[in-house]
């Protein structure tokens, strides 16, 4: 069984008894009760007072207002006093490190400034001194970085070169740094084949391809006495009992090594 709601025609000039507005169509509420079927939209609704309309308008305007993008904070900007000064100084130097080490360098500079001031006694601790300490922390960072990754540090360079690197901020482009590569790094050759870098490195103990066809290289690894016996066999000469015994012992020893392998 279905039921339908029929909207009654709204009377004209019947606004004197209005208590508020319809919650659905926001037109003047014409019923004497607070809930019922609105005579304008024909839907079950309730009466809204003027105060409710005002609150709705305030919320609507607030939702349409432009939202501020939350500022990304690392927690250090909430510091106070001298710690806030340390943070502001360190934040001007932290970007000089690698992206993955910037937070660590920022923390190291702040701690270094705090330690220096604590051990400074009653001497003035100006911002100029803080900037010098922060600059030194950046230099120490890169020195440690190159010492770990490249096996060298700024101490391998002259004083003039260190001054140039500090003046022009060349720590990321060390002139003596050796770039390390992984042996399993894939390498593309001229023919389009992909192989690992370690497979392309020549072994010092490996013979070149032309030497594989030269028998003299193989004879270098054998005893001279055995080479003389081989020459006798090749020339058709008879072996002495001593030669035969030496050849037998050599073959016996080689057979044991093959069985062991």
C-alpha positions in Angstrom: 0.0 0.0 0.0 1.5 3.3 -1.1 0.9 6.7 0.1 1.6 10.1 -1.5 1.9 13.5 0.0 0.0 16.3 -1.8 1.2 19.8 -1.4 -1.5 22.1 -0.4 -1.6 25.5 -2.1 0.0 28.2 -0.1 -2.4 30.9 0.9 -1.6 34.4 -0.2 -0.8 37.1 2.3 -0.7 34.6 5.1 2.7 35.5 6.5 1.7 37.1 9.8 1.8 33.8 11.8 5.1 32.7 10.4 7.4 31.2 13.0 10.4 30.6 10.8 11.3 28.9 7.5 11.1 25.5 6.0 14.2 23.3 6.5 13.8 21.9 2.9 12.9 24.8 0.7 13.8 27.6 3.1 10.5 29.4 2.5 8.2 30.9 5.2 6.8 28.2 7.5 3.0 28.5 7.4 2.0 25.7 9.7 1.2 26.3 13.4 3.1 23.2 14.4 6.9 23.0 14.3 6.8 19.8 12.2 4.6 18.8 9.3 4.2 18.9 5.5 5.4 22.1 4.1 2.7 23.9 2.1 5.3 25.1 -0.4 7.4 22.0 -1.3 4.9 19.4 -0.1 7.7 17.5 1.8 7.8 16.5 5.5 9.9 19.1 7.1 10.4 21.2 10.2 10.4 24.8 11.1 13.7 26.6 11.2 14.0 29.7 13.3 15.9 32.8 12.3 18.8 31.9 14.6 19.2 28.5 12.9 19.3 30.2 9.5 22.0 32.6 10.7 24.1 29.7 11.9 23.6 27.9 8.6 24.7 30.9 6.7 27.8 31.3 8.9 28.8 27.7 8.4 28.1 27.9 4.6 30.4 31.0 4.3 33.1 29.3 6.3 33.0 26.2 4.1 33.3 28.4 1.0 36.3 30.3 2.4 39.7 29.3 1.1 41.4 26.7 3.3 45.0 27.3 4.3 47.5 24.7 3.4 49.0 23.2 6.5 52.6 24.2 6.9 55.0 21.2 7.0 56.8 21.3 10.3 59.8 19.4 11.5 59.2 20.2 15.2 62.2 22.5 15.5 60.3 25.7 14.7 58.4 25.3 18.0 61.5 25.8 20.0 61.9 28.8 22.2 64.7 31.1 23.4 68.3 30.2 22.4 67.3 26.9 20.8 65.1 28.8 18.3 68.1 30.9 17.4 70.2 27.8 16.9 67.5 26.3 14.6 67.3 29.5 12.5 71.1 29.5 12.0 71.3 25.7 11.3 68.4 25.9 8.8 70.4 28.1 6.6 73.2 25.5 6.2 71.3 22.2 6.3 70.4 22.3 2.6 74.1 22.1 1.7 74.1 18.4 2.6 72.7 15.5 0.6 68.9 15.3 0.7 68.9 12.2 2.9 71.3 13.7 5.4 69.8 17.2 5.8 67.8 16.5 8.9 70.9 14.9 10.5 73.1 17.9 9.6 70.4 20.3 11.0 70.4 18.4 14.3 74.2 18.2 14.4 74.6 22.0 13.9 72.0 22.7 16.7 73.7 20.4 19.1 77.2 21.8 18.2 76.0 25.3 18.8 74.6 24.4 22.2 77.8 22.6 23.2 80.0 25.5 22.2 77.9 28.0 24.1 77.8 25.8 27.2 81.6 25.5 27.2 82.2 29.1 26.1 82.1 30.5 29.6 81.0 34.2 29.8 82.4 35.2 26.3 79.9 36.7 23.9 78.3 34.2 21.6 77.2 36.3 18.6 75.4 35.1 15.4 78.6 35.7 13.4 80.3 33.1 15.5 77.3 30.8 15.1 77.6 31.1 11.3 81.3 30.2 11.4 80.6 27.1 13.5 77.7 26.0 11.2 80.0 26.5 8.1 82.6 24.3 9.8 80.0 21.7 10.5 79.1 21.6 6.8 82.8 21.1 5.9 83.2 18.3 8.5 80.1 16.6 7.1 81.5 16.5 3.6 84.9 15.4 4.8 83.4 12.5 6.7 81.2 11.7 3.7 84.1 11.5 1.2 86.2 9.6 3.7 83.5 6.9 4.0 82.5 6.7 0.4 85.7 7.5 -1.4 88.4 6.7 1.0 89.7 10.3 1.2 88.8 13.5 2.9 89.6 17.2 2.5 92.9 16.7 4.3 94.3 15.2 1.1 94.0 18.6 -0.6 96.1 21.7 -0.2 95.0 24.7 1.9 94.3 26.8 -1.2 92.1 24.1 -2.6 90.2 23.7 0.6 89.7 27.5 0.7 88.4 27.4 -2.9 85.9 24.6 -2.1 84.7 26.5 1.0 84.3 29.8 -0.9 82.5 28.4 -3.9 80.7 25.6 -2.1 82.3 22.8 -4.2 82.0 20.1 -1.6 79.5 18.2 -3.8 82.0 18.2 -6.7 85.2 17.1 -5.0 88.1 17.2 -7.6 89.7 14.2 -6.1 86.7 12.1 -5.4 86.6 8.7 -7.0 83.1 7.5 -8.0 82.4 4.0 -6.8 80.4 1.6 -8.9 78.8 -1.7 -8.0 80.1 -4.8 -9.7 76.6 -6.0 -10.3 75.7 -2.8 -12.1 74.0 -3.6 -15.5 76.1 -2.3 -18.5 74.9 -2.0 -22.1 77.5 -2.9 -24.7 77.8 -1.7 -28.3 75.7 -4.6 -29.5 72.9 -3.9 -27.1 73.6 -6.8 -24.7 73.2 -6.3 -21.0 75.8 -7.7 -18.7 77.1 -7.0 -15.2 80.1 -4.6 -14.8 82.1 -7.3 -12.9 82.0 -9.6 -15.9 83.8 -7.0 -18.0 86.7 -6.5 -15.7 89.8 -8.4 -16.9 91.6 -10.8 -14.5 95.3 -10.3 -14.2 95.8 -14.0 -14.1 93.7 -14.7 -17.2 95.4 -15.2 -20.6 94.5 -13.2 -23.5 92.8 -14.9 -26.4 95.9 -15.1 -28.7 97.9 -16.7 -25.9 95.6 -19.7 -25.7 97.0 -21.0 -29.0 100.6 -20.5 -28.0 101.9 -23.7 -26.4 104.9 -21.9 -24.8 102.5 -20.3 -22.2 101.3 -23.7 -21.0 104.8 -25.1 -20.8 105.8 -22.3 -18.4 103.7 -23.9 -15.7 105.5 -27.3 -15.9 108.9 -28.4 -14.4 111.9 -28.2 -16.8 112.7 -31.9 -16.3 109.2 -32.8 -17.5 109.6 -30.6 -20.6 112.8 -32.3 -21.5 111.1 -35.7 -21.2 108.3 -34.5 -23.4 110.8 -33.4 -26.1 112.5 -36.8 -26.0 109.1 -38.5 -26.6 108.3 -36.1 -29.4 111.6 -36.7 -31.1 111.3 -40.5 -30.7 114.2 -40.9 -28.3 114.2 -43.7 -25.7 113.7 -42.6 -22.0 116.2 -43.6 -19.4 114.9 -45.5 -16.3 115.2 -42.3 -14.3 113.1 -40.4 -16.9 110.5 -43.1 -16.9 110.3 -43.2 -13.1 110.0 -39.4 -12.9 107.2 -39.4 -15.5 105.4 -42.1 -13.6 105.6 -40.2 -10.3 104.3 -37.0 -12.0 101.3 -38.8 -13.6 100.5 -40.4 -10.3 100.5 -37.1 -8.4 98.3 -35.4 -11.1 95.8 -38.3 -10.9 95.5 -37.8 -7.1 94.8 -34.1 -7.6 92.1 -34.9 -10.2 90.4 -37.4 -8.0 90.5 -35.0 -5.1 88.7 -32.3 -7.2 
